[in-house]
């Protein structure tokens, strides 16, 4: 199948945050809402940087804003598995010491990216799964929530449509959220969070919590967060591969475009990717109908779908 690859790049600057709200096919009338949601997240991340916070703080904050927004498939409003339950995945990484933390198949918590950050800071393990992730969250002082508080009517409708064989509702069908950033010290960071895919099998884990597939950061090259068909992202280690393109000299835009094109050509899989390179330039690419995004920093702000 022929996939049309859309890409865009920005000059960025010394301090920049770039976010995405998921590659998919959001209904035209709802696209401005998704772009506005991304812009709110990018602005919050940029405020963190302006106040002297690190790139790691900025991506965590930006993704946390998206997790709290029921428009997006992460945290509150996340999609439902085949049994109608929420299982969340998230990861975060910084590019100086290559520290990372992640959780997957997490139930009963609203802030997976913050729990992933706690795993990064704890340092003993990178990835915690299912009941082990929940136990770790409790040990770190996170409060569980009633699953009902995370489930929206849009998520229920999307599951019902998928189980009828009609696919996800067009107004809802954005996927994974993520952010990349660079701060004034040159630190790069990336973070990704998702509810996965609608009607997924219980226990299914995609690329979002997998370091190198959905998230990667290295100050020597750049930072990446991906979105789309997670199985394809895993098989091609897309986030790490894009960072390696930047290490070899590609700017963020070219690295993003090349990996989304490779994903389409090699596996016939669609998706999207955001990146920031070691020069502070940002780039993004998608092979889907939409991917809401926004960028903000000292230089200004931009957003789109």
PyMOL commands that set and color helices and strands:
alter all, ss='L'
color gray80, all
select helices_A, chain A and resi 28-50+55-68+112-122+130-139+147-149+153-163+230-235+238-247+252-267
alter helices_A, ss='H'
color red, helices_A
select strands_A, chain A and resi 6-10+16-24+88-94+100-106+127-129+177-182+188-194+215-218+222-228+271-277+282-286+290-297+300-304
alter strands_A, ss='S'
color yellow, strands_A
deselect
rebuild
show_as cartoon
